[in-house]
Amino acid sequence: MDDNLNQFDGKSFLNLETFRRNGQGVKTPVWFTRDGQSLYVRTVAGSGKVKRVRNNGTVRIVPCEANGNPTGEWVPAHAVEVTDTETAELVRGLLEKKYGAVQVRTFAALTAVRREKYTVLEIELEQP
């Protein structure tokens, strides 16, 4: 499992494949951060990927380029929405450290202008 998780080290994007009710996969490249054995994605709470995770936490992930092209191996994982403020602040801080405070805060400001709110997805690899 460590190799599957370690392939994300030093990468800027992961491709998150969530699944619709009919089983069709939807792939989305996203920024992410890691804390221990968990990967975290911060995204708009009303987005399709969040709705799909709420319905079905089974996902697949792979490190990728900004356009979604994989740079590693797809691995099965499980995602859940995390709503506590302590985790949200941890993830915000980790994202600012990884991508830069200006970029993270700029996205947050644009989201606030649209009157949208962020949520956090916690992703853990499935055990073999």
VOMAR-398929 format. One record per residue: residue in three letters; z, y, x of N, C-alpha, C, O in turn. Coordinates in nm, 3 decimals, padded with zeros to 5 digits. Atoms other than C-alpha are relative to their C-alpha. Layout:
<pts>
+------+---------+---------+---------+---------+---------+---------+---------+---------+---------+---------+---------+---------+
! type !    n.zz !    n.yy !    n.xx !   ca.zz !   ca.yy !   ca.xx !    c.zz !    c.yy !    c.xx !    o.zz !    o.yy !    o.xx !
+------+---------+---------+---------+---------+---------+---------+---------+---------+---------+---------+---------+---------+
!  ALA !       Z !       Y !       X !       Z !       Y !       X !       Z !       Y !       X !       Z !       Y !       X !
...
+------+---------+---------+---------+---------+---------+---------+---------+---------+---------+---------+---------+---------+
</pts>
This chain:
<pts>
+------+---------+---------+---------+---------+---------+---------+---------+---------+---------+---------+---------+---------+
! type !    n.zz !    n.yy !    n.xx !   ca.zz !   ca.yy !   ca.xx !    c.zz !    c.yy !    c.xx !    o.zz !    o.yy !    o.xx !
+------+---------+---------+---------+---------+---------+---------+---------+---------+---------+---------+---------+---------+
!  MET !  00.000 ! -00.120 !  00.082 !  00.000 !  00.000 !  00.000 !  00.000 !  00.125 !  00.086 ! -00.059 !  00.226 !  00.047 !
!  ASP ! -00.007 ! -00.118 ! -00.084 !  00.072 !  00.239 !  00.286 ! -00.137 !  00.050 !  00.040 ! -00.161 !  00.171 !  00.042 !
!  ASP !  00.135 ! -00.043 ! -00.036 ! -00.293 !  00.240 !  00.395 ! -00.068 !  00.070 ! -00.118 ! -00.137 !  00.170 ! -00.100 !
!  ASN !  00.059 ! -00.062 !  00.119 ! -00.398 !  00.318 !  00.038 !  00.054 !  00.141 ! -00.019 ! -00.021 !  00.231 ! -00.055 !
!  LEU ! -00.061 ! -00.131 !  00.018 ! -00.154 !  00.610 !  00.024 ! -00.032 !  00.091 !  00.119 ! -00.060 !  00.210 !  00.100 !
!  ASN !  00.024 ! -00.081 ! -00.120 ! -00.205 !  00.728 !  00.383 ! -00.142 !  00.054 !  00.010 ! -00.165 !  00.150 !  00.082 !
!  GLN !  00.138 ! -00.052 ! -00.004 ! -00.580 !  00.774 !  00.325 ! -00.009 !  00.141 ! -00.057 ! -00.109 !  00.210 ! -00.037 !
!  PHE ! -00.002 ! -00.135 !  00.058 ! -00.483 !  01.094 !  00.137 !  00.057 !  00.104 !  00.096 !  00.043 !  00.224 !  00.072 !
!  ASP ! -00.059 ! -00.094 ! -00.095 ! -00.303 !  01.247 !  00.437 ! -00.108 !  00.086 !  00.064 ! -00.212 !  00.035 !  00.108 !
!  GLY !  00.094 ! -00.093 ! -00.062 ! -00.482 !  01.556 !  00.568 ! -00.121 !  00.033 ! -00.085 ! -00.210 !  00.104 ! -00.039 !
!  LYS !  00.113 ! -00.026 !  00.089 ! -00.722 !  01.564 !  00.273 !  00.033 !  00.115 ! -00.094 !  00.149 !  00.136 ! -00.130 !
!  SER ! -00.020 ! -00.115 !  00.089 ! -00.770 !  01.869 !  00.051 ! -00.016 ! -00.034 ! -00.147 !  00.044 !  00.031 ! -00.233 !
!  PHE !  00.031 !  00.032 !  00.139 ! -00.897 !  01.701 ! -00.266 !  00.018 ! -00.150 ! -00.026 !  00.000 ! -00.233 !  00.063 !
!  LEU !  00.010 !  00.139 !  00.044 ! -00.854 !  01.383 ! -00.459 ! -00.079 !  00.000 ! -00.130 ! -00.073 !  00.095 ! -00.208 !
!  ASN !  00.074 !  00.017 !  00.123 ! -01.080 !  01.259 ! -00.733 !  00.088 ! -00.084 ! -00.092 !  00.123 ! -00.197 ! -00.060 !
!  LEU ! -00.087 !  00.063 !  00.098 ! -00.870 !  01.169 ! -01.036 ! -00.086 ! -00.051 ! -00.115 ! -00.150 !  00.027 ! -00.185 !
!  GLU !  00.073 !  00.058 !  00.113 ! -01.030 !  00.929 ! -01.282 !  00.100 ! -00.036 ! -00.109 !  00.185 ! -00.123 ! -00.090 !
!  THR ! -00.081 !  00.028 !  00.118 ! -00.861 !  00.933 ! -01.622 ! -00.090 ! -00.068 ! -00.101 ! -00.212 ! -00.069 ! -00.086 !
!  PHE !  00.079 !  00.080 !  00.093 ! -00.969 !  00.728 ! -01.919 !  00.016 !  00.047 ! -00.144 !  00.126 !  00.069 ! -00.194 !
!  ARG !  00.003 ! -00.036 !  00.141 ! -01.072 !  00.825 ! -02.270 !  00.047 ! -00.119 ! -00.084 !  00.059 ! -00.231 ! -00.035 !
!  ARG ! -00.045 !  00.107 !  00.090 ! -00.955 !  00.625 ! -02.571 ! -00.101 ! -00.115 ! -00.007 ! -00.062 ! -00.230 ! -00.028 !
!  ASN !  00.103 !  00.105 !  00.006 ! -01.288 !  00.437 ! -02.568 ! -00.016 ! -00.073 !  00.133 ! -00.102 ! -00.160 !  00.146 !
!  GLY !  00.004 !  00.067 ! -00.130 ! -01.226 !  00.332 ! -02.205 ! -00.090 !  00.066 !  00.103 ! -00.090 !  00.027 !  00.219 !
!  GLN !  00.091 ! -00.068 ! -00.092 ! -01.485 !  00.567 ! -02.051 !  00.081 !  00.084 !  00.099 !  00.169 !  00.160 !  00.060 !
!  GLY ! -00.067 ! -00.076 ! -00.104 ! -01.368 !  00.712 ! -01.719 ! -00.056 !  00.140 !  00.015 ! -00.176 !  00.162 ! -00.002 !
!  VAL !  00.039 ! -00.138 ! -00.026 ! -01.374 !  01.085 ! -01.647 !  00.058 !  00.038 !  00.136 !  00.180 !  00.037 !  00.154 !
!  LYS ! -00.042 ! -00.031 ! -00.137 ! -01.360 !  01.187 ! -01.280 !  00.007 !  00.151 !  00.020 ! -00.083 !  00.225 ! -00.020 !
!  THR ! -00.022 ! -00.142 ! -00.022 ! -01.220 !  01.524 ! -01.176 !  00.057 !  00.022 !  00.140 !  00.166 ! -00.028 !  00.169 !
!  PRO ! -00.058 ! -00.033 ! -00.130 ! -01.175 !  01.653 ! -00.818 !  00.106 !  00.109 ! -00.018 !  00.083 !  00.209 ! -00.087 !
!  VAL ! -00.112 ! -00.092 !  00.015 ! -00.841 !  01.835 ! -00.789 !  00.073 !  00.018 !  00.132 !  00.069 ! -00.069 !  00.220 !
!  TRP ! -00.096 ! -00.019 ! -00.108 ! -00.604 !  01.987 ! -00.536 !  00.119 ! -00.090 ! -00.027 !  00.149 ! -00.121 ! -00.142 !
!  PHE ! -00.117 !  00.084 !  00.017 ! -00.299 !  01.773 ! -00.475 !  00.094 !  00.020 !  00.117 !  00.059 !  00.079 !  00.218 !
!  THR ! -00.097 !  00.000 ! -00.108 !  00.012 !  01.742 ! -00.267 !  00.077 ! -00.131 ! -00.006 !  00.073 ! -00.203 ! -00.107 !
!  ARG ! -00.074 !  00.126 ! -00.009 !  00.232 !  01.456 ! -00.157 !  00.146 !  00.029 !  00.032 !  00.177 !  00.117 !  00.111 !
!  ASP ! -00.143 ! -00.004 ! -00.033 !  00.609 !  01.413 ! -00.156 !  00.048 ! -00.144 ! -00.005 !  00.059 ! -00.204 ! -00.112 !
!  GLY ! -00.041 !  00.140 ! -00.008 !  00.726 !  01.073 ! -00.037 ! -00.112 ! -00.092 ! -00.041 ! -00.223 ! -00.086 !  00.014 !
!  GLN !  00.098 !  00.097 !  00.048 !  00.543 !  00.798 ! -00.222 ! -00.081 !  00.051 ! -00.118 ! -00.165 ! -00.021 ! -00.172 !
!  SER !  00.067 ! -00.056 !  00.117 !  00.419 !  01.028 ! -00.499 ! -00.100 !  00.108 !  00.040 ! -00.077 !  00.185 !  00.133 !
!  LEU !  00.097 ! -00.109 ! -00.010 !  00.112 !  01.248 ! -00.522 !  00.015 !  00.085 ! -00.126 !  00.047 !  00.033 ! -00.233 !
!  TYR ! -00.018 ! -00.091 !  00.112 !  00.123 !  01.555 ! -00.746 ! -00.123 !  00.088 ! -00.017 ! -00.183 !  00.133 !  00.081 !
!  VAL !  00.109 ! -00.090 !  00.037 ! -00.145 !  01.755 ! -00.925 !  00.058 !  00.102 ! -00.097 !  00.128 !  00.066 ! -00.192 !
!  ARG ! -00.041 ! -00.107 !  00.091 ! -00.074 !  02.091 ! -01.088 ! -00.126 !  00.048 ! -00.071 ! -00.225 !  00.083 ! -00.007 !
!  THR !  00.119 ! -00.031 !  00.076 ! -00.314 !  02.172 ! -01.368 !  00.038 !  00.065 ! -00.133 !  00.155 !  00.068 ! -00.170 !
!  VAL ! -00.023 ! -00.064 !  00.129 ! -00.352 !  02.352 ! -01.700 !  00.047 ! -00.105 ! -00.100 ! -00.013 ! -00.212 ! -00.113 !
!  ALA ! -00.064 !  00.097 !  00.090 ! -00.133 !  02.182 ! -01.961 ! -00.092 ! -00.049 ! -00.111 ! -00.078 ! -00.163 ! -00.156 !
!  GLY !  00.089 !  00.040 !  00.109 ! -00.406 !  02.176 ! -02.226 ! -00.130 ! -00.063 !  00.045 ! -00.220 ! -00.084 ! -00.037 !
!  SER !  00.127 !  00.054 ! -00.051 ! -00.676 !  02.029 ! -02.003 ! -00.022 ! -00.143 ! -00.048 !  00.071 ! -00.213 ! -00.087 !
!  GLY !  00.036 !  00.135 !  00.044 ! -00.858 !  01.710 ! -02.091 !  00.069 ! -00.107 !  00.081 !  00.111 ! -00.209 !  00.026 !
!  LYS ! -00.062 !  00.103 ! -00.082 ! -00.716 !  01.520 ! -01.797 !  00.146 ! -00.021 ! -00.037 !  00.195 ! -00.133 ! -00.034 !
!  VAL ! -00.140 !  00.012 !  00.041 ! -00.360 !  01.594 ! -01.911 !  00.008 ! -00.074 ! -00.134 !  00.094 ! -00.160 ! -00.151 !
!  LYS !  00.001 !  00.068 !  00.130 ! -00.440 !  01.485 ! -02.267 ! -00.027 ! -00.149 !  00.018 !  00.035 ! -00.233 ! -00.048 !
!  ARG !  00.030 !  00.141 ! -00.023 ! -00.591 !  01.162 ! -02.136 !  00.117 ! -00.072 !  00.066 !  00.145 ! -00.187 !  00.031 !
!  VAL ! -00.117 !  00.062 ! -00.065 ! -00.289 !  01.093 ! -01.912 !  00.112 ! -00.021 ! -00.101 !  00.181 ! -00.123 ! -00.098 !
!  ARG ! -00.104 !  00.016 !  00.104 ! -00.054 !  01.152 ! -02.206 ! -00.029 ! -00.123 ! -00.086 !  00.063 ! -00.193 ! -00.128 !
!  ASN !  00.041 !  00.114 !  00.083 ! -00.252 !  00.890 ! -02.400 !  00.003 ! -00.131 !  00.078 !  00.039 ! -00.235 !  00.024 !
!  ASN !  00.013 !  00.121 ! -00.082 ! -00.301 !  00.643 ! -02.113 !  00.021 !  00.039 !  00.146 ! -00.065 !  00.104 !  00.206 !
!  GLY ! -00.034 ! -00.038 ! -00.137 ! -00.135 !  00.680 ! -01.772 ! -00.073 ! -00.078 !  00.108 ! -00.056 ! -00.049 !  00.226 !
!  THR !  00.077 !  00.076 ! -00.098 ! -00.366 !  00.429 ! -01.604 ! -00.110 !  00.090 !  00.055 ! -00.191 !  00.143 ! -00.020 !
!  VAL !  00.100 ! -00.084 ! -00.066 ! -00.579 !  00.619 ! -01.350 ! -00.050 ! -00.071 !  00.126 !  00.006 ! -00.172 !  00.168 !
!  ARG !  00.046 !  00.039 ! -00.134 ! -00.779 !  00.565 ! -01.033 ! -00.013 !  00.128 !  00.080 ! -00.046 !  00.233 !  00.026 !
!  ILE !  00.010 ! -00.117 ! -00.086 ! -00.776 !  00.800 ! -00.735 ! -00.067 ! -00.037 !  00.131 ! -00.063 ! -00.152 !  00.176 !
!  VAL !  00.064 !  00.016 ! -00.131 ! -00.968 !  00.848 ! -00.412 ! -00.003 !  00.138 !  00.067 ! -00.026 !  00.238 ! -00.001 !
!  PRO !  00.020 ! -00.129 ! -00.066 ! -00.969 !  01.122 ! -00.147 ! -00.148 !  00.036 ! -00.011 ! -00.235 ! -00.052 ! -00.012 !
!  CYS !  00.138 ! -00.040 !  00.020 ! -01.284 !  01.329 ! -00.187 ! -00.027 !  00.138 !  00.057 !  00.064 !  00.209 !  00.101 !
!  GLU !  00.042 ! -00.134 ! -00.033 ! -01.480 !  01.637 ! -00.098 !  00.017 !  00.087 ! -00.124 !  00.046 !  00.036 ! -00.232 !
!  ALA ! -00.018 ! -00.091 !  00.113 ! -01.464 !  01.946 ! -00.321 ! -00.091 ! -00.034 ! -00.118 ! -00.056 ! -00.008 ! -00.233 !
!  ASN !  00.096 !  00.034 !  00.106 ! -01.766 !  01.821 ! -00.517 !  00.029 ! -00.136 ! -00.064 ! -00.042 ! -00.178 ! -00.155 !
!  GLY ! -00.038 !  00.128 !  00.057 ! -01.595 !  01.488 ! -00.591 ! -00.052 ! -00.122 !  00.073 ! -00.016 ! -00.234 !  00.039 !
!  ASN !  00.050 !  00.115 ! -00.075 ! -01.782 !  01.271 ! -00.341 !  00.114 ! -00.068 !  00.075 !  00.183 ! -00.004 !  00.153 !
!  PRO ! -00.110 !  00.072 ! -00.063 ! -01.537 !  01.001 ! -00.227 ! -00.011 ! -00.004 !  00.152 ! -00.120 ! -00.013 !  00.208 !
!  THR ! -00.007 !  00.013 ! -00.146 ! -01.425 !  00.992 !  00.136 !  00.094 ! -00.114 !  00.039 !  00.135 ! -00.124 !  00.155 !
!  GLY ! -00.090 !  00.113 ! -00.024 ! -01.208 !  00.683 !  00.103 ! -00.025 ! -00.108 ! -00.104 ! -00.135 ! -00.118 ! -00.160 !
!  GLU !  00.010 !  00.111 !  00.094 ! -01.140 !  00.386 ! -00.120 !  00.075 !  00.033 ! -00.129 !  00.187 !  00.084 ! -00.126 !
!  TRP ! -00.066 ! -00.016 !  00.130 ! -01.062 !  00.405 ! -00.493 !  00.120 ! -00.093 ! -00.007 !  00.112 ! -00.208 !  00.035 !
!  VAL ! -00.119 !  00.083 !  00.018 ! -00.712 !  00.279 ! -00.570 !  00.055 !  00.020 ! -00.142 !  00.051 !  00.131 ! -00.195 !
!  PRO ! -00.061 ! -00.012 !  00.132 ! -00.545 !  00.203 ! -00.904 !  00.136 !  00.068 !  00.011 !  00.209 !  00.049 !  00.108 !
!  ALA ! -00.127 ! -00.074 ! -00.003 ! -00.250 !  00.425 ! -00.990 !  00.046 !  00.024 ! -00.144 ! -00.022 ! -00.010 ! -00.240 !
!  HIS ! -00.055 ! -00.036 !  00.130 ! -00.031 !  00.544 ! -01.274 !  00.043 !  00.146 !  00.005 !  00.108 !  00.188 !  00.101 !
!  ALA ! -00.034 ! -00.142 !  00.006 !  00.010 !  00.909 ! -01.375 !  00.085 !  00.028 ! -00.122 !  00.067 ! -00.032 ! -00.228 !
!  VAL ! -00.082 ! -00.048 !  00.110 !  00.272 !  01.077 ! -01.590 !  00.013 !  00.151 !  00.012 !  00.009 !  00.207 !  00.121 !
!  GLU ! -00.025 ! -00.144 !  00.001 !  00.324 !  01.437 ! -01.693 !  00.148 !  00.022 !  00.027 !  00.235 ! -00.042 ! -00.033 !
!  VAL ! -00.137 ! -00.033 ! -00.035 !  00.638 !  01.584 ! -01.539 !  00.024 !  00.145 ! -00.043 ! -00.050 !  00.234 ! -00.003 !
!  THR ! -00.019 ! -00.132 !  00.058 !  00.782 !  01.884 ! -01.722 !  00.125 !  00.072 !  00.048 !  00.150 !  00.186 !  00.008 !
!  ASP ! -00.122 ! -00.069 ! -00.042 !  01.110 !  01.961 ! -01.545 ! -00.033 !  00.110 !  00.101 ! -00.124 !  00.095 !  00.182 !
!  THR !  00.028 ! -00.117 ! -00.083 !  01.123 !  02.297 ! -01.366 !  00.026 ! -00.026 !  00.147 ! -00.039 !  00.034 !  00.233 !
!  GLU ! -00.028 !  00.030 ! -00.141 !  01.270 !  02.152 ! -01.046 ! -00.123 ! -00.063 !  00.067 ! -00.160 ! -00.023 !  00.178 !
!  THR !  00.121 !  00.062 ! -00.055 !  00.964 !  01.932 ! -00.990 ! -00.114 !  00.100 !  00.004 ! -00.190 !  00.103 !  00.101 !
!  ALA !  00.106 ! -00.101 !  00.004 !  00.729 !  02.213 ! -01.094 !  00.012 !  00.096 !  00.118 ! -00.089 !  00.131 !  00.180 !
!  GLU ! -00.021 ! -00.091 ! -00.113 !  00.883 !  02.444 ! -00.832 ! -00.025 ! -00.070 !  00.133 ! -00.082 ! -00.010 !  00.225 !
!  LEU !  00.026 !  00.077 ! -00.121 !  00.873 !  02.172 ! -00.565 ! -00.150 ! -00.008 !  00.024 ! -00.198 !  00.017 !  00.135 !
!  VAL !  00.146 !  00.016 ! -00.012 !  00.503 !  02.112 ! -00.633 ! -00.066 !  00.134 !  00.031 ! -00.156 !  00.139 !  00.115 !
!  ARG !  00.057 ! -00.132 ! -00.030 !  00.423 !  02.486 ! -00.638 !  00.020 !  00.034 !  00.147 ! -00.073 !  00.079 !  00.213 !
!  GLY ! -00.029 ! -00.029 ! -00.141 !  00.591 !  02.526 ! -00.300 ! -00.082 ! -00.085 !  00.095 ! -00.133 ! -00.035 !  00.195 !
!  LEU !  00.080 !  00.088 ! -00.085 !  00.415 !  02.225 ! -00.151 ! -00.147 !  00.040 ! -00.002 ! -00.215 !  00.034 !  00.101 !
!  LEU !  00.139 ! -00.045 !  00.009 !  00.079 !  02.349 ! -00.279 ! -00.021 !  00.130 !  00.078 ! -00.122 !  00.145 !  00.147 !
!  GLU !  00.012 ! -00.125 ! -00.076 !  00.142 !  02.698 ! -00.135 !  00.000 ! -00.027 !  00.150 ! -00.073 !  00.037 !  00.225 !
!  LYS ! -00.005 !  00.034 ! -00.143 !  00.228 !  02.543 !  00.201 ! -00.132 ! -00.064 !  00.045 ! -00.180 ! -00.036 !  00.155 !
!  LYS !  00.123 !  00.072 ! -00.036 ! -00.084 !  02.324 !  00.198 ! -00.125 !  00.087 ! -00.010 ! -00.209 !  00.085 !  00.079 !
!  TYR !  00.123 ! -00.074 !  00.027 ! -00.344 !  02.563 !  00.052 !  00.011 !  00.150 !  00.022 ! -00.090 !  00.221 !  00.024 !
!  GLY ! -00.021 ! -00.142 ! -00.019 ! -00.190 !  02.905 !  00.111 !  00.052 !  00.065 ! -00.127 !  00.002 !  00.041 ! -00.237 !
!  ALA ! -00.063 ! -00.064 !  00.115 !  00.027 !  03.116 ! -00.115 ! -00.097 !  00.088 ! -00.077 ! -00.092 !  00.092 ! -00.200 !
!  VAL !  00.093 ! -00.092 !  00.068 ! -00.250 !  03.367 ! -00.189 ! -00.091 ! -00.077 ! -00.095 ! -00.109 ! -00.036 ! -00.209 !
!  GLN !  00.091 !  00.077 !  00.086 ! -00.490 !  03.103 ! -00.324 !  00.074 ! -00.058 ! -00.121 !  00.026 ! -00.049 ! -00.234 !
!  VAL ! -00.075 !  00.062 !  00.109 ! -00.226 !  02.923 ! -00.530 !  00.043 !  00.105 ! -00.102 !  00.032 !  00.084 ! -00.222 !
!  ARG ! -00.045 ! -00.106 !  00.091 ! -00.090 !  03.248 ! -00.674 ! -00.116 !  00.065 ! -00.074 ! -00.099 !  00.111 ! -00.187 !
!  THR !  00.118 ! -00.055 !  00.066 ! -00.441 !  03.374 ! -00.752 ! -00.039 ! -00.087 ! -00.119 ! -00.066 ! -00.036 ! -00.228 !
!  PHE !  00.029 !  00.091 !  00.111 ! -00.511 !  03.064 ! -00.961 !  00.105 !  00.013 ! -00.110 !  00.072 !  00.009 ! -00.228 !
!  ALA ! -00.108 ! -00.015 !  00.099 ! -00.172 !  03.107 ! -01.131 ! -00.019 !  00.128 ! -00.081 !  00.003 !  00.129 ! -00.202 !
!  ALA !  00.022 ! -00.127 !  00.070 ! -00.253 !  03.469 ! -01.216 ! -00.115 ! -00.011 ! -00.099 ! -00.107 !  00.040 ! -00.211 !
!  LEU !  00.114 !  00.018 !  00.091 ! -00.590 !  03.374 ! -01.365 !  00.040 ! -00.085 ! -00.120 ! -00.004 ! -00.060 ! -00.232 !
!  THR ! -00.047 !  00.084 !  00.110 ! -00.422 !  03.106 ! -01.571 !  00.087 !  00.080 ! -00.096 !  00.075 !  00.066 ! -00.218 !
!  ALA ! -00.088 ! -00.083 !  00.084 ! -00.161 !  03.353 ! -01.696 ! -00.081 !  00.098 ! -00.084 ! -00.047 !  00.122 ! -00.200 !
!  VAL !  00.085 ! -00.093 !  00.074 ! -00.434 !  03.601 ! -01.797 ! -00.061 ! -00.070 ! -00.121 ! -00.077 ! -00.009 ! -00.227 !
!  ARG !  00.058 !  00.078 !  00.111 ! -00.587 !  03.326 ! -02.013 !  00.109 ! -00.055 ! -00.093 !  00.080 ! -00.128 ! -00.188 !
!  ARG ! -00.116 !  00.042 !  00.080 ! -00.238 !  03.265 ! -02.157 !  00.015 ! -00.152 ! -00.006 !  00.053 ! -00.209 ! -00.107 !
!  GLU ! -00.016 !  00.145 ! -00.012 ! -00.239 !  02.905 ! -02.038 !  00.121 ! -00.028 !  00.087 !  00.166 !  00.058 !  00.163 !
!  LYS ! -00.115 !  00.040 ! -00.080 !  00.049 !  02.717 ! -01.882 ! -00.035 ! -00.119 !  00.085 ! -00.122 ! -00.200 !  00.051 !
!  TYR !  00.018 !  00.113 ! -00.090 !  00.066 !  02.475 ! -01.594 !  00.091 ! -00.115 ! -00.038 !  00.196 ! -00.097 ! -00.099 !
!  THR ! -00.084 !  00.119 !  00.003 !  00.198 !  02.124 ! -01.597 ! -00.027 ! -00.077 !  00.128 ! -00.121 ! -00.048 !  00.201 !
!  VAL !  00.012 !  00.080 ! -00.121 !  00.241 !  01.869 ! -01.322 ! -00.023 ! -00.146 ! -00.038 !  00.043 ! -00.200 ! -00.127 !
!  LEU !  00.022 !  00.143 !  00.013 !  00.101 !  01.518 ! -01.304 !  00.054 ! -00.067 !  00.125 !  00.017 ! -00.030 !  00.237 !
!  GLU ! -00.051 !  00.080 ! -00.112 !  00.292 !  01.273 ! -01.086 ! -00.078 ! -00.130 !  00.002 ! -00.091 ! -00.198 ! -00.100 !
!  ILE !  00.085 !  00.119 ! -00.014 !  00.077 !  00.990 ! -00.954 !  00.063 ! -00.093 !  00.102 !  00.096 ! -00.053 !  00.213 !
!  GLU ! -00.051 !  00.102 ! -00.091 !  00.207 !  00.671 ! -00.800 ! -00.097 ! -00.116 !  00.001 ! -00.148 ! -00.157 ! -00.103 !
!  LEU !  00.091 !  00.113 ! -00.012 ! -00.006 !  00.390 ! -00.666 !  00.062 ! -00.122 ! -00.065 !  00.183 ! -00.142 ! -00.063 !
!  GLU ! -00.047 !  00.124 !  00.059 !  00.015 !  00.062 ! -00.848 !  00.034 ! -00.098 !  00.111 ! -00.031 ! -00.102 !  00.215 !
!  GLN ! -00.040 !  00.102 ! -00.096 !  00.193 ! -00.217 ! -00.665 ! -00.099 ! -00.117 ! -00.010 ! -00.138 ! -00.156 ! -00.120 !
!  PRO !  00.095 !  00.114 !  00.005 ! -00.040 ! -00.504 ! -00.565 !  00.060 ! -00.122 ! -00.065 ! -00.006 ! -00.225 ! -00.076 !
+------+---------+---------+---------+---------+---------+---------+---------+---------+---------+---------+---------+---------+
</pts>
